[in-house]
Amino acid sequence: MDNFNEIDTLYTLLSYVNVSSNQDMYYTIAHTIFQNLDKIPDISINDLADLCYTSPATISRFSKDMNCKNFAAFKKAIALALAQSKHEVHPSEEDLAIINKNPQHLVDKVYKETIESLALGNQSVNIHDIDKICDLIHEAKKVHLIGYQFNKVISNDFQMKMLKLRKFIYAFVERGDEIQRLDMVDEDSLVIIMTVRARSQYIDNLINTLYKNNPYILVITMNQDYTNDKVNMIYKIDGTETDYANSSLQGTINFLTLLNIIYVRYAMLYRR
């Protein structure tokens, strides 16, 4: 994978199952992979083709559509994703003991942490910054929204809300679109990248590719230390993130809330 981390490979695979017809061969391949997920890192291209009742050439094309150079690279991405998710939820021994004794503690813990994170976000978000982002969206001829992992779902929700306000936004949330549609980005484009942790090893290659086409690049993140000279604006919001789950919990709620604020404010500023 050139621009996205390995967990995004699983999200992209899910998109094939969620949006494709069950008559689509790529749906069949993705569905078969999920049914044999733990075997995929060691399976041969011929064996997977047999399981899917298709040809090795089709499996190879599917791998490239998944933004992998070949089937071997695809298998490696799956292996790394599975390794990352092996300890997806890992509460401390102390928390685990408390939750085992009183399971309701888990409910209280997640709500408490979410409320605390939202409170920090509330304190850090300034309406003048929101107005600037709304202006950027309004003035841009093309707006491209790129979200990682669950932020892809949030992007899709924001896309629909903005469409109702008569502002069409490209939300790169479907299979392989993050790579395939980069050719659409140009100097008249605003690219908004939403990433809770903004890990350089995952997003800098994407930004380097985008930068060549000279768009306005806006990164929205909770990583207060992230910097990149090729980004026009980095909007950092405060918030906390859990340390006992690999997937974002509080960060996604903070981002959803921020986009909801942008949506409502945009409607107020540019109501037709």
TAWOHU-V953925 format. One record per helix or strand of 2 or more residues. SS is the DSSP state (alpha for helix, beta for strand). FROM is the first residue (numbers start at 1). TO is the last residue. If there is no record, write none. Layout:
[[SS,FROM,TO] [SS,FROM,TO]]
//
This chain:
[[alpha,6,19] [alpha,25,35] [alpha,37,42] [alpha,45,52] [alpha,56,65] [alpha,71,85] [alpha,93,101] [alpha,104,124] [alpha,127,139] [beta,142,147] [alpha,151,164] [beta,170,171] [alpha,177,184] [beta,189,194] [alpha,200,211] [beta,216,221] [beta,233,236] [alpha,250,269]]
//
